[in-house]
Amino acid sequence: MSKDLDKLSFEEALSELEKIVRALEGGSSDLKTSIDSYERGMALKKYCDAKLKEAQGRIEKITVGDGGKVATEQIRLSE
């Protein structure tokens, strides 16, 4: 848990979040460690949510119009 969030890729953050969830579900940590892990997990969740929203805004659909002209248009994914 020493890496700063902004240095993590989405995949690294998600992997760390999954490990935290498994550890918390296991219930073998002491209270302080569990609270610290929970707080880190919440920060990772917010980071992953932000990265997903950012990616959604960048998705485009390629279309072929009249005369074979290729264009792109923004796709809005439902939340």
C-alpha angles and dihedrals in degrees: 000000000000098000118099113240095239090059093055126092117227090255093051092049092048092048091051090048091052091051091051092050091050091049093048091047089052090059095207098121126094119251097262093049090047092051092047090048091048091052091048089047092053091050090050091049092053090047093050091047090052092048091050092050089049091051092048090056091055099051114111133183120225113225133185113216135190113315092021095285110161119218139160130228131191116257119213113206118207117245 
